[in-house]
Each structure stands twice: as C-alpha cells, then as structure tokens.
Amino acid sequence: MDKETIIIIAVIALVLLAVLVATGIISFNIENKSGNTNTGGSSESMPEECKVPAGQDLNSWKEHLGHHENTKYCLDYYK
C-alpha cells in the first residue's frame, strides 16, 4: 500500500467513527474529575449527593440511594 491509500483509509475510518458516535450507535464512558463514570444524566445538573463516590460500584450505590427516603429521587438520574 502506498502512503496515499493509507491516508484515504484512515480518513474513511475517522468519518465512519464520527458518524457512529454522532448517531449514538457507539458511546464512550468518560471519567469526570472525581474519577466517577458519567452514567445517566448530565453530571453538571446532578446534585452532588446523587453522584457515585469514587471507588463505589454503580449498582451498590443505586441500592444505597434506594434505602434512604431523602435520596430516592437520585435514582431518576440513572434511568
């Protein structure tokens, strides 16, 4: 393969990746500053008490939130 063919293939791959991401077929879990995975809702709009603490498993955190009346509303952010 010559250099031009490799460049064309790379551009096509990047365009295909961009289309797949833009249409939601592919998504990435991006870690925020606290090391938590952004799962559900905007982390900016989610109250601090609803965010998964660093090192905490998401499923166990959701179970914990469900045990407390004052934090049950937080489960809405994880739907």
N, C-alpha and C positions, 0 to 999 in steps of 0.2 A: 504494500500500500504506500502510496506517496503521501506527502505532507498535506496536500490539498484535500484528499479523500478523508483523511483522519479529522481534519478541521470540520468538514461538512458533516461527518457522522457525529462529532461532538456537539455541533450546533443543533442538529436534529434531536439528539438525546436531551439537550437542555430545554429545547422548546417543548418536547413531549413531557418532560418532568414538570415544567411550569404549567402546562395545561392540566395535568393530573392533579397538581396541588390546587390550582385555581378552581377546579370543579369539585374538589372535596373527595376525590377518589383516593388520594394519598394525603395523610396528615402526619404531622410531626408533633411529638410531645416535647415541648421546650421548657427547660427548667427556669424558674424565676430566681430572683436574687436570694431568696431564703432556702433554695435547694429543693423546693416542692415542685411537683409536676403540675402544670396548669391543666386541671381536668374539670371541665364544666364551668360555664360562665366566665365572665371577664374577671381576672384576678384583681383588677382595679376597682370593680364595683362590689366585689365580695367582701363582707365585713371581716375584719381580722380574726374574730373568734370562730369564723367558719372555715378558715384556711387550714389545710393539713399541716401539722407541725413537722419540722424536719425530722427525718428518721421514722416517721409514723406511716404505717400501711394504710392506704386509702380505705379499704373495706373495714378495717378495725376502727378507723376514725369515724366513718359513717355510722357504724354501730354505736360508738360512744356518743355521737351527737344525738342519735335517736333515743338515748336513755334519759336525756335531760329536756324538760319542757321548754326551757328558755333557749335551747339551741336546735330544736327540731326543724325550725324554719330553714336552717342551714342546708338541710338535705335537698331543698329545692335547687340549690346551686349545682348539685351533682347529678341532675337528670339529663 
